[in-house]
Amino acid sequence: MFKNTRLSAVLAAVLFSLTAASALVSAPAFADAPKATDAAAAPAAAPAADAAATPAAAPAADAAAAPAAAAVPAGTKEEVENPFGFQAVWNGGFVPRATLIILSLMSMGSWYIIITKLLDQMKIMKQSKETQAKFWKAPSIAGGSAALKEGSPFRFIAETGTKATQHHDGALLEQIDLSTWTTMQIQRAVEKVQSRLQDGLSFLATVGSTAPFIGLFGTVWGIYGALTNIGMTGNASIDKVAGPVGEALIMTAFGLLVAVPAVLGYNWLVRRNKTVMEDVRSFSADVHSVLISGAMSTSEAGRLAGATAKKIG
């Protein structure tokens, strides 16, 4: 029913996930550059005896300090290489590595579903306009179905209704009214279209609800490791605490980065599905009316022909 390639969606999902991950990995650290006043204060803090002992060296030192102070403006930020990040988290052990892999797979799966469902919805909306332009101008339901493309859900519904009116036979099926039987078959076709549109949305809901907790689990595990390391070494300086705790918090950020697009994508796709299904249900109701009226007209014509033949005979 929905025949389209998934390669572009896979590539787009991988691209989105890699871009998000690289944004977190490449986050630089910034440090305050030394101020010119600090550079100038250092010579002033030297003992007066040294300044008196080397009067000739003072002008040379001032001349060398002046370009250095001018090269680094006061209050500017200079980029410092960040030793912490995803690489440190990846090397942190099995649990952090497994958490990153799970969140990465969730992210790629979410983007894949969002892109493929969006393509399916856009395709059906385009086919709806095509149906309005071609189907209802045909002389019959069969002719209108032939005018639609293969794989169109509207053609699938029309063909299902046509088959329901043509194959209403058998000892059991004949006990069901033709209108009821046709209604049941068209409704089943509509439900199949709706089920196909909703495929994968449960995965988005699952990712949106569980990804933050998976990231939080990685954070708790990382903080536990940092505290254990501090307790074993007895060193609680800021450089020993900030790095491991920052690495652990990356997990929470990554979990939110995975969950937020999944939740937004789920709500957006559900809303668009309602719009698509309104067109599908309207079309199915019109097809049902045309099929039943045509079948009743044929039946009435046959009944009148039979009655006329009896009178003539």
C-alpha positions as CSV (number, residue, x, y, z in Angstrom):
1,M,0.0,0.0,0.0
2,F,2.8,2.4,0.9
3,K,5.6,1.7,-1.5
4,N,8.5,4.1,-1.0
5,T,12.2,3.8,-0.4
6,R,13.5,4.0,3.2
7,L,17.2,4.7,2.3
8,S,16.8,8.5,2.5
9,A,15.1,8.3,5.8
10,V,17.9,6.1,7.2
11,L,20.6,8.5,6.1
12,A,18.7,11.5,7.4
13,A,18.2,9.8,10.8
14,V,21.9,8.9,11.1
15,L,22.9,12.4,10.1
16,F,20.6,14.0,12.7
17,S,22.0,11.7,15.4
18,L,25.6,12.3,14.5
19,T,25.2,16.0,14.3
20,A,23.6,16.1,17.8
21,A,26.3,13.9,19.3
22,S,29.1,15.9,17.7
23,A,27.6,19.1,19.1
24,L,28.0,17.7,22.6
25,V,31.5,16.2,21.9
26,S,33.0,19.4,20.4
27,A,31.8,21.7,23.2
28,P,34.9,23.7,24.0
29,A,36.0,24.9,27.4
30,F,36.8,28.6,27.9
31,A,39.1,30.2,30.4
32,D,39.8,33.8,31.3
33,A,42.9,35.1,29.7
34,P,45.4,36.8,32.0
35,K,44.7,40.5,32.3
36,A,47.3,43.1,31.4
37,T,47.1,44.5,35.0
38,D,48.1,41.1,36.3
39,A,51.1,41.0,34.0
40,A,52.1,44.4,35.1
41,A,51.5,43.7,38.8
42,A,53.9,40.8,38.8
43,P,57.1,42.9,38.3
44,A,55.7,45.4,40.9
45,A,55.4,42.7,43.5
46,A,59.1,41.9,43.1
47,P,61.3,42.9,46.1
48,A,62.7,46.4,46.0
49,A,66.2,45.0,46.4
50,D,66.0,43.1,43.2
51,A,64.8,46.1,41.3
52,A,67.7,48.2,42.7
53,A,70.2,45.4,41.9
54,T,69.2,45.2,38.2
55,P,68.3,48.7,37.1
56,A,69.3,48.0,33.5
57,A,67.1,44.9,33.2
58,A,63.9,46.8,34.2
59,P,63.4,48.7,30.9
60,A,64.0,45.5,28.9
61,A,61.4,43.6,31.0
62,D,58.9,46.4,30.6
63,A,59.5,46.4,26.8
64,A,58.9,42.7,26.6
65,A,55.8,42.8,28.8
66,A,54.2,45.5,26.8
67,P,53.7,43.5,23.6
68,A,52.5,40.5,25.5
69,A,49.9,42.6,27.3
70,A,48.8,44.2,24.1
71,A,48.5,40.8,22.3
72,V,45.9,39.4,24.9
73,P,43.2,42.0,25.5
74,A,41.9,42.3,29.0
75,G,38.7,40.3,29.8
76,T,38.9,38.1,26.7
77,K,38.2,34.4,26.6
78,E,40.7,32.0,25.1
79,E,39.8,28.4,24.0
80,V,41.3,25.7,26.1
81,E,41.2,22.0,25.1
82,N,38.5,20.2,27.0
83,P,39.9,16.9,28.4
84,F,36.4,15.8,29.3
85,G,33.5,14.8,27.0
86,F,32.1,11.8,25.2
87,Q,35.5,10.3,24.7
88,A,36.1,10.3,28.5
89,V,32.6,8.9,29.0
90,W,33.1,6.2,26.4
91,N,36.3,5.1,28.1
92,G,34.6,5.1,31.5
93,G,33.5,1.5,31.4
94,F,30.9,-0.9,30.2
95,V,27.9,0.8,31.7
96,P,28.5,4.3,30.3
97,R,29.4,2.8,27.0
98,A,26.2,0.7,26.9
99,T,24.1,3.7,27.9
100,L,25.5,5.8,25.0
101,I,24.9,3.0,22.5
102,I,21.2,2.6,23.7
103,L,20.6,6.3,23.5
104,S,22.2,6.5,20.1
105,L,20.0,3.7,18.7
106,M,16.9,5.3,20.2
107,S,17.8,8.6,18.5
108,M,18.4,7.1,15.1
109,G,15.2,5.0,15.4
110,S,13.2,8.1,16.4
111,W,14.4,10.2,13.5
112,Y,13.9,7.3,11.1
113,I,10.3,6.9,12.1
114,I,9.6,10.7,12.1
115,I,11.0,11.0,8.6
116,T,9.3,7.9,7.1
117,K,5.9,8.7,8.7
118,L,6.2,12.3,7.4
119,L,6.9,11.0,3.9
120,D,3.9,8.7,4.1
121,Q,1.6,11.4,5.2
122,M,2.8,13.8,2.5
123,K,2.3,11.1,-0.1
124,I,-1.3,10.4,1.0
125,M,-2.1,14.1,1.0
126,K,-0.8,14.3,-2.5
127,Q,-2.8,11.2,-3.5
128,S,-5.9,12.7,-2.0
129,K,-5.7,15.7,-4.3
130,E,-5.1,13.3,-7.2
131,T,-8.2,11.3,-6.2
132,Q,-10.4,14.4,-6.2
133,A,-9.1,15.3,-9.7
134,K,-9.3,11.9,-11.4
135,F,-11.4,9.4,-9.5
136,W,-14.8,11.1,-9.4
137,K,-14.6,12.0,-13.1
138,A,-14.4,8.3,-14.1
139,P,-17.6,6.6,-15.4
140,S,-17.4,3.8,-12.8
141,I,-15.7,2.8,-9.6
142,A,-13.5,0.4,-11.5
143,G,-12.5,3.0,-13.9
144,G,-11.7,5.5,-11.2
145,S,-9.6,2.9,-9.4
146,A,-7.6,2.2,-12.5
147,A,-6.9,6.0,-12.8
148,L,-5.1,6.0,-9.5
149,K,-1.6,4.9,-8.9
150,E,-0.6,1.5,-7.6
151,G,-0.1,1.5,-3.8
152,S,-2.5,4.3,-3.2
153,P,-4.7,3.8,-0.1
154,F,-7.6,5.3,-2.0
155,R,-7.3,2.8,-4.7
156,F,-7.0,0.1,-2.1
157,I,-10.3,1.2,-0.5
158,A,-12.1,1.5,-3.8
159,E,-11.0,-2.0,-5.0
160,T,-12.0,-3.5,-1.6
161,G,-15.5,-2.1,-1.9
162,T,-15.8,-3.3,-5.5
163,K,-14.8,-6.8,-4.6
164,A,-17.2,-6.8,-1.7
165,T,-20.2,-6.1,-4.0
166,Q,-19.0,-8.6,-6.6
167,H,-18.3,-11.5,-4.2
168,H,-21.3,-11.3,-1.9
169,D,-22.2,-14.9,-2.4
170,G,-22.0,-18.2,-0.5
171,A,-24.4,-19.8,2.0
172,L,-23.1,-17.8,4.9
173,L,-22.3,-14.4,3.2
174,E,-25.7,-14.2,1.6
175,Q,-27.3,-14.1,5.0
176,I,-25.6,-10.7,5.5
177,D,-27.2,-7.7,3.9
178,L,-25.2,-6.3,1.0
179,S,-25.0,-2.8,2.5
180,T,-23.8,-4.2,5.8
181,W,-21.2,-6.5,4.1
182,T,-19.9,-3.7,2.0
183,T,-19.7,-1.4,5.0
184,M,-17.7,-4.0,6.9
185,Q,-15.2,-4.5,4.1
186,I,-14.6,-0.8,3.5
187,Q,-14.3,-0.2,7.2
188,R,-11.6,-2.9,7.4
189,A,-9.7,-1.3,4.6
190,V,-9.8,2.0,6.3
191,E,-8.6,0.5,9.5
192,K,-5.7,-1.1,7.7
193,V,-4.7,2.3,6.3
194,Q,-4.9,3.8,9.8
195,S,-2.9,1.0,11.3
196,R,-0.2,1.4,8.7
197,L,0.0,5.2,9.4
198,Q,0.3,4.5,13.2
199,D,3.2,2.0,12.8
200,G,6.2,3.2,14.8
201,L,4.4,5.9,16.8
202,S,4.5,3.6,19.9
203,F,8.2,3.5,19.6
204,L,8.4,7.3,19.6
205,A,6.2,7.4,22.7
206,T,8.5,4.8,24.4
207,V,11.6,6.8,23.6
208,G,10.1,10.0,24.8
209,S,9.1,8.5,28.1
210,T,12.2,6.4,28.8
211,A,15.2,8.2,27.3
212,P,15.5,10.8,30.1
213,F,15.6,8.0,32.7
214,I,18.2,6.1,30.8
215,G,20.3,9.2,30.7
216,L,19.7,9.8,34.4
217,F,20.8,6.3,35.1
218,G,24.1,7.0,33.3
219,T,24.4,10.2,35.4
220,V,23.9,8.4,38.7
221,W,26.4,5.7,37.7
222,G,29.0,8.3,36.7
223,I,28.6,10.3,39.9
224,Y,28.8,7.1,41.9
225,G,32.1,6.3,40.2
226,A,33.4,9.8,40.8
227,L,32.6,9.6,44.6
228,T,34.1,6.2,44.8
229,N,37.3,7.5,43.2
230,I,37.4,10.4,45.6
231,G,36.9,8.2,48.6
232,M,39.7,5.8,47.5
233,T,42.2,8.5,46.7
234,G,41.2,11.0,49.4
235,N,41.7,13.8,46.9
236,A,38.6,16.1,46.6
237,S,40.0,19.0,44.8
238,I,37.9,20.8,42.2
239,D,39.9,19.5,39.2
240,K,39.3,15.9,40.5
241,V,35.5,16.4,41.1
242,A,34.5,18.7,38.2
243,G,35.6,16.4,35.4
244,P,33.9,13.1,36.4
245,V,30.7,14.9,37.5
246,G,30.6,16.8,34.2
247,E,31.0,13.6,32.3
248,A,28.1,12.1,34.2
249,L,25.9,15.1,33.5
250,I,26.5,14.6,29.8
251,M,24.3,11.5,30.0
252,T,21.4,13.5,31.2
253,A,21.9,16.0,28.4
254,F,22.1,13.2,25.9
255,G,18.9,11.6,27.2
256,L,17.0,14.9,26.9
257,L,18.4,15.4,23.5
258,V,16.9,12.0,22.4
259,A,13.6,12.4,24.3
260,V,12.5,15.9,23.2
261,P,12.5,15.3,19.4
262,A,10.6,11.9,20.0
263,V,7.9,13.6,22.0
264,L,7.5,16.5,19.7
265,G,7.5,14.2,16.6
266,Y,4.9,11.9,18.2
267,N,2.5,14.7,18.9
268,W,3.0,16.3,15.5
269,L,2.5,13.0,13.6
270,V,-0.6,12.1,15.6
271,R,-2.1,15.5,14.7
272,R,-1.3,15.1,11.0
273,N,-2.6,11.5,11.0
274,K,-6.0,12.9,12.1
275,T,-6.1,15.2,9.1
276,V,-5.1,12.4,6.7
277,M,-7.6,10.0,8.1
278,E,-10.4,12.6,7.7
279,D,-9.8,12.6,3.9
280,V,-9.6,8.8,3.9
281,R,-12.9,8.3,5.8
282,S,-14.7,10.9,3.7
283,F,-13.6,9.1,0.5
284,S,-14.6,5.7,1.9
285,A,-18.1,7.0,2.8
286,D,-18.5,8.4,-0.7
287,V,-17.4,5.1,-2.3
288,H,-19.8,3.2,-0.1
289,S,-22.7,5.3,-1.1
290,V,-21.9,5.0,-4.8
291,L,-21.4,1.2,-4.6
292,I,-24.6,0.6,-2.6
293,S,-26.7,2.9,-4.9
294,G,-25.2,1.2,-8.0
295,A,-25.9,-2.3,-6.6
296,M,-29.4,-1.4,-5.6
297,S,-30.1,0.1,-9.1
298,T,-28.7,-3.1,-10.7
299,S,-30.8,-5.2,-8.4
300,E,-33.9,-3.2,-9.1
301,A,-33.4,-3.3,-12.8
302,G,-32.9,-7.1,-12.7
303,R,-36.1,-7.5,-10.6
304,L,-38.1,-5.4,-13.0
305,A,-36.7,-7.3,-16.0
306,G,-37.6,-10.6,-14.3
307,A,-41.1,-9.4,-13.6
308,T,-41.5,-8.2,-17.2
309,A,-40.4,-11.6,-18.5
310,K,-43.0,-13.4,-16.4
311,K,-45.8,-11.2,-17.7
312,I,-44.7,-11.8,-21.3
313,G,-44.4,-15.5,-20.7
